[in-house]
C-alpha cells in the first residue's frame, strides 16, 4: 500500500485545512488600517495565510474579535505549508484602563456621595 497523494490533492487538502482554521479563528492581526485572519497563535508568535496576506513587518496589533490583546513588534521567521510564521520581538499586553500615576489603596472608596441637609 502506498501513501503517495497527487500534488493537486495535497494542495486541495491544505487549502481546505487553512480555510477551516480561518473560519474557526476569531483572532485578527491589524497592520495599519488592514486586518487579516490569524491561523494560529503561539507563545512566541503567530501565523497567517501565505497567499492572501502581504508580508507584515514592524508594529502590529492582535485582536480577539473586538478585544485588543497585544501590541506586537514582529519579524518574519519563515513559511511552511501555506502559512507565514512571524515571531514576536516584543508583545505588550493591551490594557483596558489607563495606567494610574499614583498609588490606589485596595480599600479606597469607589466614589463620594455629597450630603445635603434638607431645609
C-alpha positions, 0 to 999 in steps of 0.5 A, a space after each residue: 500500500 502506498 501513501 503517495 497523494 497527487 500534488 493537486 490533492 495535497 494542495 486541495 487538502 491544505 487549502 481546505 485545512 487553512 480555510 477551516 482554521 480561518 473560519 474557526 479563528 476569531 483572532 485578527 492581526 491589524 497592520 495599519 488600517 488592514 486586518 487579516 485572519 490569524 491561523 494560529 497563535 503561539 507563545 512566541 508568535 503567530 501565523 497567517 495565510 501565505 497567499 492572501 496576506 502581504 508580508 507584515 513587518 514592524 508594529 502590529 496589533 492582535 485582536 480577539 474579535 473586538 478585544 485588543 490583546 497585544 501590541 506586537 513588534 514582529 519579524 518574519 521567521 519563515 513559511 511552511 505549508 501555506 502559512 507565514 510564521 512571524 515571531 514576536 520581538 516584543 508583545 505588550 499586553 493591551 490594557 483596558 484602563 489607563 495606567 494610574 500615576 499614583 498609588 490606589 489603596 485596595 480599600 479606597 472608596 469607589 466614589 463620594 456621595 455629597 450630603 445635603 441637609 434638607 431645609 
